[in-house]
Amino acid sequence: MIKKVRFSAVFILLTLLIVWLPACKTYNPTPMEEVPFRQRSQTQTVGGLTITTAVLSHKESEKIFGRPLAKKGIQPVWLEIKNGEDLPYSLISRSLDPTYFSASEVAYMHRVAGKNTNKRIAGDYRELAIDIRIPPGETHSGFVFTRFDLGTKVVPVVLFGPQQVRSVVFYIPVAGFKAVDEDIDVDNLYKQDQFIMFEEEEAFRTKLSGFQRCTRDKSDINDDLPLNVVLIGNRNVIRDTLFRAGWKLPGTFSFSTAFKTAEAFFSGKFPLSVPVAPQYLFGRKQDISIHKGRDSLHERNCLNLWRTPWIFKGKNVWIGNISRDIGIKRKSKSLNFANKIDPDIDNAYYYLFMDVMMAQGLAKFGVVKYIGKSTPENPGTTLSGSPYWTGGKRAVLLFSDDRIAMDEIDFFNWDFNQSVKEAIQEMEQKSRETGL
């Protein structure tokens, strides 16, 4: 009986402790005008609408909202929308984040002790949230509460009006985070006389087929991962498409990212800021790294790209590799660890192809032979000691400047596996029949 009483007392004490933990927290917001986040805002105009946006850092968010919203995975995005048209528009908040938070929800998640204080928090947060209805000639500003992202925050803004939809996409670097390609001026990597123009597909195919097989180490001696993908298109078009498909920019190496990586190694949690290892081509590290994670640091798709001096029918050409991390392993004769890749590296570029296609960003697709086949019995090996095998073909993806349906995708008539082409056509037919 005594044990039961003691257990009940402990249970009640713990319950009260959980209930009253917020009492230890305070609410001291800073007026928004005193936080200079709008100095790094971006503005775009579409039709008669002018849209300005900025993303709060962790510290800025805590100042304005008086509570550590980032600890709950919340990242406020500020918008200002000027409606210079004769039509009313409504902001589709879901476009910024399909799982966005309401102002009242965020207030409840950050309640403290004291009914009056919580009432104030709820009122303040509703006041700070944007009014999604923008009548003609009016300007509305405020916040949308999205999930927290590191790296480049993709902010797709969609405004719905009578028989009219306006949309723009922003790419906002999160304050306090440096993406790997922020300092790379890809438009000035080559002099004008270094560019090689391709108008004929066959000449372009010959170039792609005969080009270097793998990335190298810094010494340009030892081969690393095969260069198994070629992307054709403007940098922003490629990033826009991949961001729509859920890809993210990793961060640079620093004490902070090293700590996050170590933390993720032991926790298994995937931090979006974790850098990727350097590879070398054209005498330099990758120009763009972009990845798509799953639940673990050790499970992500990694895409590394280099701008080439080639121009195909007026579009920039990028070459690189894609691989899928599936685990972690210790490097041979070393205490260092490296990601273990899926040895079937062709699966990785198939995944990229499907992602771009489903994001409606693929105009044309093909493959070219560039390397001898390798097998599970006789695999190739990366610099970190990971085995791989491949059918020896390089995937070529031409990106579309506009959204394009699957049944409108064209193909390079090159070294295509007929069975793959037939499978794609079958998938397109099923899509038309089901309406999906």
Secondary structure, DSSP 8 states (H G I E B T S, - for coil): -HHHHHHHHHHHHHHHHHHHGGGG-------GGGSGGGGG-EEEEETTEEEEEEE--HHHHHHHHSS-GGGGTEEEEEEEEEE-SSS-EEE-GGGT-TT-B-HHHHHHHT--S-HHHHHHHHHHHHHHB--SEE-TT-EEEEEEEEE---SEEEEEEEEEETTEEEEEEEEEE-TT--BTTTT--GGGSS-GGG-EEE-SHHHHHHHHHHS--EEE-TTS-SEEEE--EEEES-HHHHHHHHHHTT-B--B--SHHHHHHHHHHHHH----TT------EETTEE-SEEEEEE-SSTTSEEEEEEEEEEEEETTEEEEEEEEEEEEEEEE-TTSS-EEEEE-SBTHHHHHHHHHHHHHTT-EEEEEEEE-S--B-SSS-EE-TTS-EEBB-SEEEEEEE-SS---GGG-EE--SS--HHHHHHHHHHHHHHHHHT-
